[in-house]
């Protein structure tokens, strides 16, 4: 029997199979689509390489390699890549999500945890779900109203909401199925910015809030019902009460005193997870301390487990398996929440099952993922805080110059890397073709300074609880620019076998985007200065570049629909760098413009026009009437309460308003705004945190800073005045 074309049926079948193999399409695409939207289960994720046209979990596979076997787009034709479609995200703040694509539908998120379902071929909106996150709590989340994406399972989409809820959404209609409040204490600032993971029918989510004084934990819920299955605490609770489990029995002797109970202890699991389905081990990255200063947190004693650690958990029971602590007694915000990649690598002639991480502290770790044994560790940038890792103990060798809390004169200590590390949350990627890990890398340093006495725990939830001064930058523009020029970024191709850099690409600033590698010998990355770029994976040669019209922090993905390969970047400047360190982030020269940008070979779409939302803000300050004493107090209050959003020294990075550019109307109602008049816009009320006297002092400080800018002979390139 022959088909209508006259070609033998066997030949047609082989040709179709070959075409599908070339583009990485799935032979079961139609079958899966017929099962309904988001029909994902563990078997599909485990066998993701049989469906390379989909991207079914945040790292594509449970091992979080962020590598795609697709190779329709290669190093030979990537220069033909053009824009296929764009979609505008509702809110122009930080965009950090990795999209999920299942059977032609893309699921992704924007600021305030809004979920979008898009046609992956055209970008047309199918539905949008707004969980109505409490906008007033944006100031309680580190850092800003960001979200790193969704999980999908059995016809449902799962999102962690900024205000601490975990919600399941019907993938077909976009309506809520169930919702659960994940917070253990509603009086503390507990948020969610990370993407859930789903393994063995459990949706697993961690929380943020260490900077604001909370206790870290990660929780597994039944994916169908939302019922809590287990919870794993990462730091001890009240020492007068029984330890919750074996893990807390191990951790408790490494803490001293009781201050950490009030402070919360920290150790939040706000992002990284990976899973080995053979070992049934979930690997989590644990965050920084609360407070940062170990003297106030634990009397300067102990390793303070499981801060800044990789912890393996038995996924069925939530019980402890093993841990490796990257920074014992962490005092610098050296979280281990960076991306954890699993791979099988031949080391010294033997194939080892490894977990790889490059956390903030600047080392690249290769660990046996079956037992937590450290196999190797090497710094990826020059370090000032440590001189190496002792391979017998696995502990870093800490330099005395970095131990600011031991300084009897309480002087500032310069440390490299500083609180955003040598590598932050932006995902790295591993290519089994090249054997290289591609790391978004930072070069940055900052001063840490001990406080003469322990600050009282502040009840106001939007206030940092660090126990130290950190991130201090000069007010003077010349000095600020000089410091900004010392902060730079690069894309590093790292060989985990030899622990050596193979190639690197320098960038002008930190906070460049996450990474994707493909079988087409390609590495894709977006940049802080507003570009999307492709390099050859083997040599790092730049092969393709397009403007993004904004900074890029999220990691790209690739997928296929109807035989065509697409590459998608979620773009939109924001996050911690462009809020807290606004003055330095201006070096990137970009504005917030939240979009989905999708490319294909031969794409001809154009980037849409963009108008900056604060473009009409002008420098027109009222007369300065405050005394030097009032201004000095206002500076302190601003630094403690406002700088994490509006920038140190009131220099905004452009994501949120530059308060030196307040209008006459807003100057007139300044107190009303501070006390809640703009809660619905995401500006929290400080009615419980600042007295009327303090509000006026902050106001006078802002007026003074506006006059500083007006009188400056060379104004910094403020994002608020860019076209």
C-alpha positions as CSV (number, residue, x, y, z in Angstrom):
1,X,0.0,0.0,0.0
2,X,1.3,3.5,-0.9
3,X,0.3,6.9,0.4
4,X,-1.1,9.5,-2.0
5,X,2.3,10.9,-2.7
6,X,3.4,7.6,-4.3
7,X,6.3,7.2,-1.9
8,X,6.6,4.0,0.0
9,X,5.1,4.2,3.5
10,X,8.3,2.9,5.1
11,X,10.3,5.7,3.4
12,X,7.8,8.4,4.5
13,X,7.9,7.2,8.1
14,X,11.7,7.2,8.2
15,X,11.8,10.7,6.6
16,X,9.4,12.0,9.2
17,X,11.3,10.5,12.0
18,X,14.5,12.0,10.7
19,X,13.0,15.4,10.4
20,X,11.7,15.2,14.0
21,X,15.1,14.1,15.2
22,X,16.8,17.0,13.5
23,X,14.5,19.6,15.1
24,X,14.2,17.7,18.4
25,X,10.5,17.3,18.0
26,X,8.5,14.8,20.0
27,X,6.9,11.9,18.2
28,X,4.2,11.9,20.9
29,X,3.3,15.6,20.6
30,X,-0.2,15.1,19.3
31,X,-0.8,12.3,21.8
32,X,0.3,14.5,24.7
33,X,-1.7,17.5,23.6
34,X,-4.8,15.3,23.4
35,X,-4.3,14.4,27.1
36,X,-5.0,18.1,27.9
37,X,-2.8,21.0,28.9
38,X,0.1,20.6,31.3
39,X,-0.3,16.8,31.3
40,X,3.1,16.4,33.0
41,X,4.1,13.7,35.4
42,X,7.4,12.3,36.8
43,X,7.8,9.9,34.0
44,X,7.7,12.6,31.4
45,X,10.2,14.7,33.3
46,X,12.6,11.8,33.9
47,X,12.3,11.0,30.1
48,X,12.5,14.6,29.0
49,X,15.2,13.9,26.4
50,X,12.6,11.8,24.5
51,X,10.6,15.1,24.3
52,X,13.3,17.7,23.7
53,X,10.8,20.1,22.2
54,X,9.2,20.6,25.6
55,X,10.6,22.4,28.7
56,X,8.6,20.7,31.5
57,X,10.4,21.8,34.6
58,X,12.4,24.9,35.5
59,X,15.8,23.3,34.7
60,X,14.3,21.3,31.8
61,X,15.3,18.1,33.6
62,X,15.4,17.1,37.3
63,X,19.2,17.4,37.2
64,X,18.8,21.2,36.5
65,X,21.5,21.1,33.7
66,X,19.6,23.7,31.6
67,X,20.9,21.9,28.5
68,X,18.8,21.2,25.5
69,X,19.4,18.5,22.9
70,X,17.7,20.6,20.2
71,X,20.0,21.5,17.3
72,X,17.9,23.0,14.5
73,X,19.6,26.3,15.6
74,X,23.4,25.8,15.6
75,X,26.6,27.7,15.6
76,X,26.4,27.6,11.8
77,X,23.1,29.4,11.4
78,X,22.4,31.2,14.7
79,X,23.2,34.5,12.9
80,X,19.8,34.0,11.1
81,X,17.9,34.1,14.4
82,X,15.2,36.8,14.4
83,X,12.4,37.9,16.6
84,X,9.3,35.7,16.2
85,X,7.0,37.3,18.7
86,X,6.9,39.5,21.9
87,X,4.5,39.7,24.8
88,X,4.3,42.6,27.2
89,X,4.3,41.8,30.9
90,X,1.9,43.9,33.0
91,X,4.3,45.4,35.5
92,X,7.7,46.9,34.7
93,X,9.7,45.5,37.6
94,X,12.1,42.7,38.0
95,X,11.6,39.7,35.7
96,X,13.4,36.5,36.8
97,X,11.2,33.6,35.6
98,X,12.2,30.6,33.6
99,X,9.2,29.8,31.4
100,X,7.7,26.3,31.2
101,X,6.6,25.0,27.7
102,X,4.4,21.9,27.4
103,X,2.8,20.8,24.2
104,X,2.8,24.2,22.6
105,X,1.8,26.2,25.6
106,X,4.1,28.5,27.6
107,X,3.5,29.2,31.3
108,X,5.5,32.0,32.9
109,X,5.3,34.7,35.6
110,X,5.9,38.4,36.1
111,X,6.2,40.6,39.1
112,X,3.8,40.0,42.0
113,X,3.5,36.4,40.9
114,X,1.1,37.0,38.0
115,X,0.9,33.9,35.8
116,X,0.6,34.0,32.1
117,X,-0.4,31.1,29.7
118,X,0.7,31.9,26.1
119,X,0.6,30.2,22.8
120,X,4.3,29.2,22.4
121,X,4.2,29.6,18.6
122,X,2.5,33.1,18.4
123,X,2.7,34.6,21.9
124,X,-1.1,35.0,22.0
125,X,-2.5,35.1,25.6
126,X,-4.6,32.1,26.5
127,X,-5.3,33.2,30.1
128,X,-3.8,35.2,32.9
129,X,-4.1,34.5,36.6
130,X,-3.4,37.3,39.2
131,X,-3.2,35.8,42.7
132,X,-3.8,39.4,44.1
133,X,-0.6,39.4,46.1
134,X,-0.6,41.9,48.9
135,X,1.2,44.8,47.1
136,X,1.9,46.5,50.4
137,X,4.2,43.6,51.3
138,X,6.6,44.2,48.4
139,X,9.0,45.9,50.8
140,X,9.1,42.8,53.0
141,X,10.5,40.6,50.2
142,X,14.1,40.3,49.3
143,X,14.4,41.4,46.7
144,X,11.5,43.2,45.3
145,X,8.3,41.7,43.8
146,X,10.0,39.1,41.7
147,X,9.0,35.5,40.8
148,X,11.2,32.8,39.2
149,X,8.4,30.8,37.6
150,X,5.9,28.0,37.9
151,X,5.7,24.2,38.0
152,X,3.2,22.1,36.1
153,X,1.7,18.7,36.9
154,X,-1.3,16.6,36.0
155,X,-3.2,19.5,34.3
156,X,-2.4,22.1,36.9
157,X,0.0,25.1,37.2
158,X,1.6,25.9,40.6
159,X,2.9,29.3,41.7
160,X,4.4,30.6,44.9
161,X,2.9,33.9,45.7
162,X,5.0,36.8,47.0
163,X,2.9,37.1,50.2
164,X,3.6,33.4,51.1
165,X,0.8,31.5,49.5
166,X,1.3,28.4,47.3
167,X,-1.5,28.1,44.7
168,X,-2.6,25.5,42.1
169,X,-4.3,26.7,38.9
170,X,-6.3,24.8,36.4
171,X,-4.0,24.7,33.3
172,X,-7.0,24.9,30.9
173,X,-9.1,27.7,32.4
174,X,-6.6,29.6,34.5
175,X,-8.8,29.4,37.6
176,X,-7.7,28.6,41.1
177,X,-7.9,25.0,42.3
178,X,-6.5,25.3,45.8
179,X,-4.4,27.7,47.9
180,X,-2.4,27.2,51.1
181,X,-0.6,29.7,53.3
182,X,3.0,28.4,53.7
183,X,4.0,30.8,56.5
184,X,4.8,29.3,59.9
185,X,4.4,32.8,61.6
186,X,2.3,35.5,60.1
187,X,4.0,38.2,62.2
188,X,7.2,37.7,60.3
189,X,8.2,38.8,56.8
190,X,8.0,35.4,55.0
191,X,7.7,35.6,51.2
192,X,8.1,33.4,48.1
193,X,10.0,34.4,45.1
194,X,11.3,30.9,43.9
195,X,9.8,28.4,41.5
196,X,8.1,25.3,43.0
197,X,9.4,21.8,42.0
198,X,7.2,18.8,41.8
199,X,8.6,15.3,42.5
200,X,6.8,12.1,43.4
201,X,3.4,13.9,43.4
202,X,4.7,16.5,45.9
203,X,4.9,20.2,45.1
204,X,7.9,21.6,47.1
205,X,8.5,25.2,47.9
206,X,10.8,27.2,50.1
207,X,10.5,30.7,51.4
208,X,12.4,34.0,51.7
209,X,12.8,36.4,54.5
210,X,16.2,35.9,56.3
211,X,17.1,39.6,56.0
212,X,13.9,40.5,57.8
213,X,14.3,37.9,60.6
214,X,12.7,34.5,59.9
215,X,13.5,30.9,60.3
216,X,14.3,28.8,57.2
217,X,12.3,25.8,56.0
218,X,11.1,24.0,53.0
219,X,7.7,22.3,52.7
220,X,6.2,19.5,50.5
221,X,2.5,19.5,49.8
222,X,0.3,17.0,48.0
223,X,0.1,18.2,44.4
224,X,-3.6,17.3,44.1
225,X,-5.0,18.6,47.4
226,X,-2.5,21.0,48.8
227,X,-2.3,19.1,52.1
228,X,1.1,19.4,53.8
229,X,3.2,16.2,53.6
230,X,6.4,17.2,55.4
231,X,8.4,20.2,56.4
232,X,12.2,20.4,56.8
233,X,13.6,23.1,59.0
234,X,17.0,24.4,58.1
235,X,18.0,26.0,61.4
236,X,17.0,25.2,65.0
237,X,14.1,26.7,66.9
238,X,13.7,27.4,70.6
239,X,16.4,25.4,72.4
240,X,14.1,24.9,75.4
241,X,11.8,22.8,73.2
242,X,12.5,19.3,71.7
243,X,14.3,19.2,68.4
244,X,11.8,18.5,65.6
245,X,13.9,15.8,63.9
246,X,17.4,14.3,63.4
247,X,18.5,17.3,61.3
248,X,17.7,19.7,64.1
249,X,19.5,17.4,66.6
250,X,22.6,17.7,64.4
251,X,22.2,21.5,64.0
252,X,21.4,22.5,67.5
253,X,24.9,22.1,69.1
254,X,26.3,24.4,66.4
255,X,24.3,27.4,67.7
256,X,25.0,29.3,71.0
257,X,22.7,31.4,73.1
258,X,19.1,32.4,72.4
259,X,19.4,35.5,70.2
260,X,18.8,33.5,67.0
261,X,15.4,32.5,68.3
262,X,14.3,36.1,68.3
263,X,16.2,37.0,65.1
264,X,14.8,33.9,63.3
265,X,18.2,32.4,62.5
266,X,17.7,32.7,58.7
267,X,18.7,29.8,56.4
268,X,15.8,30.4,54.0
269,X,15.5,28.1,51.0
270,X,14.4,30.7,48.5
271,X,15.4,29.2,45.2
272,X,17.6,26.2,44.3
273,X,16.4,22.6,44.2
274,X,17.4,19.6,42.1
275,X,16.3,15.9,42.3
276,X,17.9,12.5,41.6
277,X,14.9,10.1,40.9
278,X,17.2,7.0,41.2
279,X,18.5,8.0,44.7
280,X,15.2,9.7,45.6
281,X,17.1,12.6,47.0
282,X,16.1,16.2,46.8
283,X,19.0,18.6,47.0
284,X,18.3,22.1,48.4
285,X,20.5,25.2,48.7
286,X,20.2,27.0,52.0
287,X,20.5,30.7,52.4
288,X,22.1,33.3,54.7
289,X,21.8,34.1,58.4
290,X,19.6,36.4,60.4
291,X,21.4,38.4,61.5
292,X,24.5,38.5,59.3
293,X,26.7,39.4,62.3
294,X,27.6,36.1,64.1
295,X,28.5,38.0,67.3
296,X,24.9,39.0,67.7
297,X,23.4,35.9,66.2
298,X,25.3,33.1,68.0
299,X,27.8,34.8,70.3
300,X,30.3,34.5,67.5
301,X,30.5,30.8,68.0
302,X,29.7,27.7,66.0
303,X,29.1,26.7,62.4
304,X,25.4,27.5,62.6
305,X,24.0,24.6,60.6
306,X,22.5,24.5,58.0
307,X,23.2,28.1,57.0
308,X,24.9,28.4,53.5
309,X,24.7,24.6,53.0
310,X,23.7,22.1,50.4
311,X,21.4,19.6,52.1
312,X,20.1,16.3,50.7
313,X,16.7,15.2,51.8
314,X,14.8,11.9,51.4
315,X,11.9,13.1,49.3
316,X,9.4,10.5,50.5
317,X,9.8,11.4,54.1
318,X,11.4,14.8,54.3
319,X,14.2,13.3,56.5
320,X,17.8,14.4,56.5
321,X,20.3,12.4,54.3
322,X,23.5,14.5,54.3
323,X,24.8,18.1,54.1
324,X,27.8,20.0,53.0
325,X,28.3,23.5,54.4
326,X,30.0,25.9,52.0
327,X,30.5,28.7,54.5
328,X,30.4,27.7,58.2
329,X,29.1,30.4,60.4
330,X,28.3,32.6,57.4
331,X,28.8,36.3,58.2
332,X,28.8,37.9,54.7
333,X,25.4,36.8,53.1
334,X,27.2,34.0,51.3
335,X,24.1,32.0,50.6
336,X,24.3,28.5,49.0
337,X,21.0,29.1,47.2
338,X,22.6,29.2,43.8
339,X,21.7,26.7,41.1
340,X,22.7,23.1,41.9
341,X,23.5,20.9,38.9
342,X,23.6,17.1,38.9
343,X,25.7,15.1,36.5
344,X,27.7,11.9,36.1
345,X,31.3,12.9,35.4
346,X,34.5,10.8,35.0
347,X,36.9,12.0,37.6
348,X,40.3,10.3,38.0
349,X,39.2,7.6,35.7
350,X,36.0,6.8,37.7
351,X,32.4,8.0,36.8
352,X,31.1,9.9,39.8
353,X,27.5,11.0,40.6
354,X,28.1,14.6,41.4
355,X,26.3,17.7,42.5
356,X,27.9,21.0,41.4
357,X,27.4,24.4,42.8
358,X,29.0,27.9,42.5
359,X,27.5,29.8,45.4
360,X,28.1,33.4,46.4
361,X,31.4,32.7,48.3
362,X,33.3,32.4,45.1
363,X,34.2,28.7,45.1
364,X,33.1,26.1,42.6
365,X,32.2,22.8,44.4
366,X,32.1,19.3,43.0
367,X,30.4,17.0,45.6
368,X,29.5,13.3,45.5
369,X,25.8,13.5,45.6
370,X,25.3,10.0,47.1
371,X,27.0,10.9,50.4
372,X,28.0,14.6,50.4
373,X,31.7,14.1,50.2
374,X,33.6,17.0,48.8
375,X,35.6,16.0,45.7
376,X,37.1,19.3,44.7
377,X,36.7,23.1,45.3
378,X,38.4,26.0,43.5
379,X,37.7,29.7,43.4
380,X,36.3,31.2,40.2
381,X,37.4,34.8,40.9
382,X,40.1,36.3,43.2
383,X,38.9,36.2,46.8
384,X,39.9,38.3,49.8
385,X,37.8,36.5,52.5
386,X,39.4,33.1,52.1
387,X,42.7,31.6,50.9
388,X,41.4,28.2,49.9
389,X,39.5,25.1,51.0
390,X,41.0,22.5,53.3
391,X,40.3,19.2,51.4
392,X,40.7,17.1,54.6
393,X,38.0,19.0,56.4
394,X,36.1,20.6,53.5
395,X,36.2,23.9,55.3
396,X,37.3,27.3,53.8
397,X,40.4,28.9,55.2
398,X,39.0,32.3,56.4
399,X,41.3,35.4,56.3
400,X,41.4,37.5,59.4
401,X,40.9,40.6,57.3
402,X,37.3,39.5,56.5
403,X,36.3,38.9,60.1
404,X,34.8,42.3,60.7
405,X,32.8,41.3,63.8
406,X,36.1,40.7,65.7
407,X,37.4,44.3,65.1
408,X,37.5,46.1,68.6
409,X,37.5,49.4,66.8
410,X,34.5,48.5,64.6
411,X,36.2,49.7,61.4
412,X,34.9,48.8,57.9
413,X,36.5,45.7,56.3
414,X,36.6,45.4,52.5
415,X,35.6,41.9,51.4
416,X,35.5,40.2,48.0
417,X,33.2,38.9,46.9
418,X,30.5,40.7,48.8
419,X,26.8,40.1,49.4
420,X,25.9,39.4,45.7
421,X,28.8,37.0,45.5
422,X,30.8,35.7,42.7
423,X,27.6,34.0,41.4
424,X,24.1,34.8,42.6
425,X,20.8,33.2,41.8
426,X,21.0,33.5,38.0
427,X,21.1,29.9,36.8
428,X,24.3,28.4,35.3
429,X,24.2,25.6,32.7
430,X,26.1,22.4,32.1
431,X,26.7,21.0,28.6
432,X,27.5,17.2,28.4
433,X,28.9,17.9,24.9
434,X,31.7,20.2,26.0
435,X,31.8,19.0,29.6
436,X,31.8,22.7,30.7
437,X,29.6,24.6,33.2
438,X,28.7,28.2,32.1
439,X,28.5,30.5,35.1
440,X,27.1,34.1,35.2
441,X,30.0,35.6,37.3
442,X,30.4,38.7,39.4
443,X,33.5,40.7,40.4
444,X,32.4,42.8,43.3
445,X,33.6,43.9,46.8
446,X,32.0,45.9,49.6
447,X,32.7,47.0,53.1
448,X,31.2,45.2,56.2
449,X,31.3,47.0,59.5
450,X,30.6,45.7,63.0
451,X,28.1,47.6,65.2
452,X,29.3,48.7,68.6
453,X,26.2,47.3,70.2
454,X,23.5,44.9,69.2
455,X,20.6,46.7,67.6
456,X,17.1,45.9,69.0
457,X,14.9,43.6,66.9
458,X,12.6,45.9,65.0
459,X,9.0,45.0,65.0
460,X,8.4,46.8,61.7
461,X,8.5,44.0,59.1
462,X,10.0,46.0,56.2
463,X,13.2,46.6,58.1
464,X,16.4,44.7,57.5
465,X,17.8,42.8,60.5
466,X,21.5,42.5,59.5
467,X,23.3,43.4,62.7
468,X,26.0,45.0,60.7
469,X,26.5,47.8,58.2
470,X,27.1,46.6,54.7
471,X,27.0,47.9,51.1
472,X,28.0,51.4,52.1
473,X,28.7,53.6,49.0
474,X,29.8,57.2,48.8
475,X,27.3,60.0,48.2
476,X,29.7,62.0,46.0
477,X,29.2,61.2,42.3
478,X,32.9,61.0,41.4
479,X,33.6,58.5,44.1
480,X,30.4,56.6,43.4
481,X,31.4,56.2,39.7
482,X,34.8,55.1,40.6
483,X,33.4,52.3,42.8
484,X,30.8,51.4,40.2
485,X,33.7,50.8,37.7
486,X,35.2,48.2,40.0
487,X,32.1,46.0,39.8
488,X,32.0,44.0,36.7
489,X,30.6,40.7,35.3
490,X,31.6,37.9,33.0
491,X,30.3,34.7,31.5
492,X,32.7,32.0,32.7
493,X,33.1,28.6,31.0
494,X,34.4,26.3,33.7
495,X,35.8,22.7,33.5
496,X,34.5,20.9,36.7
497,X,37.0,18.0,36.2
498,X,40.1,20.2,36.2
499,X,38.6,23.1,38.1
500,X,39.9,25.6,35.6
501,X,38.5,28.4,33.5
502,X,38.4,27.5,29.8
503,X,37.1,30.8,28.4
504,X,35.3,33.9,29.6
505,X,33.4,36.9,28.2
506,X,33.7,40.2,30.1
507,X,30.7,42.4,30.9
508,X,30.6,46.0,32.1
509,X,28.6,45.3,35.3
510,X,27.2,42.5,37.5
511,X,23.8,40.9,37.4
512,X,23.8,39.5,33.9
513,X,21.3,36.8,33.1
514,X,21.1,33.1,33.5
515,X,22.4,30.6,30.9
516,X,21.2,28.0,28.4
517,X,23.4,25.6,26.5
518,X,22.3,23.5,23.5
519,X,23.4,20.6,21.3
520,X,23.9,23.2,18.6
521,X,27.2,24.1,20.2
522,X,25.6,27.3,21.6
523,X,25.4,29.1,24.9
524,X,22.6,31.8,25.2
525,X,22.6,34.6,27.8
526,X,21.0,38.0,28.3
527,X,23.0,40.8,29.7
528,X,22.5,43.6,32.3
529,X,23.2,46.2,29.7
530,X,20.2,45.2,27.5
531,X,21.3,42.5,25.0
532,X,20.5,38.9,24.2
533,X,23.6,37.0,23.0
534,X,24.7,33.6,21.7
535,X,28.2,32.2,21.9
536,X,29.9,29.1,20.7
537,X,29.8,26.6,23.6
538,X,33.3,25.3,22.9
539,X,35.2,28.5,22.4
540,X,33.1,31.4,23.6
541,X,33.0,33.2,20.3
542,X,30.1,35.7,20.0
543,X,27.9,34.5,17.1
544,X,24.7,36.5,17.5
545,X,23.4,39.5,19.4
546,X,20.1,41.4,19.5
547,X,18.9,44.4,21.6
548,X,16.5,43.6,24.4
549,X,15.6,47.2,25.3
550,X,16.0,46.4,29.0
551,X,18.3,44.5,31.3
552,X,18.1,40.7,31.4
553,X,18.4,38.6,34.5
554,X,16.4,35.4,33.8
555,X,17.7,32.3,32.0
556,X,16.5,31.6,28.5
557,X,14.9,28.4,27.3
558,X,14.4,26.6,23.9
559,X,11.6,24.5,22.6
560,X,9.9,23.4,19.4
561,X,6.4,23.9,18.0
562,X,5.3,22.5,14.6
563,X,8.9,21.6,13.7
564,X,10.4,25.0,14.4
565,X,12.9,25.7,17.2
566,X,12.4,28.8,19.3
567,X,14.5,30.5,21.9
568,X,12.7,32.6,24.6
569,X,14.1,35.2,26.9
570,X,12.2,36.7,29.8
571,X,13.5,40.3,30.0
572,X,13.0,43.1,32.5
573,X,15.4,44.9,34.8
574,X,15.0,44.9,38.5
575,X,15.8,42.8,41.6
576,X,18.1,43.7,44.4
577,X,21.0,45.3,42.4
578,X,18.9,47.9,40.7
579,X,17.0,48.8,43.8
580,X,19.4,48.7,46.8
581,X,22.5,49.6,44.9
582,X,20.7,51.9,42.5
583,X,23.7,54.3,42.0
584,X,26.0,51.5,40.9
585,X,23.4,49.7,38.8
586,X,23.1,52.8,36.6
587,X,26.3,51.6,35.0
588,X,24.1,49.1,33.1
589,X,22.4,52.0,31.4
590,X,19.0,50.3,31.1
591,X,15.4,50.8,32.2
592,X,12.8,48.3,33.4
593,X,10.7,47.0,30.5
594,X,9.1,43.6,31.2
595,X,8.6,41.4,28.2
596,X,8.8,38.0,26.7
597,X,11.0,37.9,23.6
598,X,10.9,34.8,21.5
599,X,13.2,34.1,18.5
600,X,13.4,31.7,15.6
601,X,15.4,31.3,12.4
602,X,14.1,33.9,9.9
603,X,12.0,35.7,12.4
604,X,11.0,39.2,11.3
605,X,9.1,40.8,14.2
606,X,10.2,44.1,15.6
607,X,10.7,45.2,19.2
608,X,7.7,47.4,20.3
609,X,8.2,51.0,21.2
610,X,8.7,51.7,24.9
611,X,8.1,54.7,27.1
612,X,9.7,54.8,30.6
613,X,7.0,55.2,33.2
614,X,8.9,57.8,35.2
615,X,10.1,59.8,32.2
616,X,8.2,62.9,33.2
617,X,9.8,63.1,36.7
618,X,11.8,66.3,36.8
619,X,14.4,67.7,39.3
620,X,12.5,70.6,41.0
621,X,13.1,70.5,44.8
622,X,11.5,72.8,47.3
623,X,13.7,75.0,49.5
624,X,15.8,73.0,52.1
625,X,14.6,74.0,55.6
626,X,16.0,71.1,57.7
627,X,18.8,71.5,60.2
628,X,22.0,69.5,59.7
629,X,20.9,67.4,62.7
630,X,17.6,66.6,61.1
631,X,19.2,65.7,57.8
632,X,21.7,63.4,59.5
633,X,18.8,61.6,61.3
634,X,16.9,61.5,58.1
635,X,19.8,59.8,56.4
636,X,19.9,57.1,59.1
637,X,16.2,56.5,58.9
638,X,16.2,56.4,55.1
639,X,19.1,53.9,55.1
640,X,17.3,51.6,57.5
641,X,13.8,51.8,56.0
642,X,13.9,53.0,52.4
643,X,17.2,52.2,50.8
644,X,16.4,48.5,49.9
645,X,13.8,49.8,47.4
646,X,14.8,53.4,46.5
647,X,18.5,53.0,46.7
648,X,21.4,53.7,49.0
649,X,21.8,57.5,49.4
650,X,18.5,57.9,47.6
651,X,19.9,57.1,44.2
652,X,17.4,55.0,42.3
653,X,18.3,52.4,39.7
654,X,15.2,53.3,37.7
655,X,12.9,50.4,38.7
656,X,11.2,52.4,41.5
657,X,10.9,56.2,41.6
658,X,14.0,58.3,42.3
659,X,12.9,60.2,45.4
660,X,15.1,63.1,44.6
661,X,12.7,63.8,41.7
662,X,9.5,64.0,43.7
663,X,6.9,66.3,42.3
664,X,5.6,69.4,44.2
665,X,2.4,67.5,44.7
666,X,4.2,64.5,46.3
667,X,6.4,66.7,48.4
668,X,3.2,68.3,49.8
669,X,1.7,64.9,50.7
670,X,4.9,63.1,51.6
671,X,3.8,62.0,55.0
672,X,0.5,60.6,53.6
673,X,2.5,58.5,51.1
674,X,4.8,57.2,53.8
675,X,1.8,56.3,55.9
676,X,0.0,54.2,53.3
677,X,-1.6,56.4,50.6
678,X,0.1,54.3,47.9
679,X,-0.3,50.9,49.3
680,X,-2.1,49.6,46.2
681,X,0.9,50.7,44.1
682,X,3.2,48.5,46.2
683,X,4.5,51.3,48.5
684,X,4.1,49.8,52.0
685,X,2.8,51.9,54.9
686,X,5.5,52.8,57.5
687,X,2.9,53.9,60.1
688,X,4.2,51.3,62.5
689,X,7.8,52.0,61.7
690,X,8.4,55.7,61.5
691,X,7.2,58.6,63.8
692,X,6.0,61.9,62.3
693,X,9.3,63.4,63.3
694,X,11.3,60.7,61.5
695,X,9.1,61.1,58.4
696,X,9.9,64.8,58.3
697,X,13.6,64.1,58.8
698,X,13.6,61.7,55.9
699,X,11.8,64.3,53.8
700,X,14.4,66.9,54.6
701,X,17.2,64.4,53.7
702,X,15.6,63.8,50.3
703,X,15.3,67.5,49.7
704,X,18.9,67.9,50.5
705,X,19.9,65.0,48.2
706,X,17.9,66.7,45.4
707,X,19.8,69.9,45.9
708,X,23.0,68.0,45.9
709,X,22.1,66.7,42.5
710,X,20.9,70.1,41.2
711,X,24.1,71.7,42.2
712,X,26.4,69.0,40.8
713,X,28.5,70.1,37.8
714,X,28.3,66.5,36.4
715,X,25.1,64.7,37.2
716,X,25.2,60.9,37.1
717,X,23.3,59.3,34.2
718,X,20.1,58.8,36.1
719,X,17.8,56.2,34.7
720,X,14.9,58.6,35.5
721,X,16.1,61.1,33.0
722,X,16.9,58.7,30.2
723,X,14.6,58.8,27.1
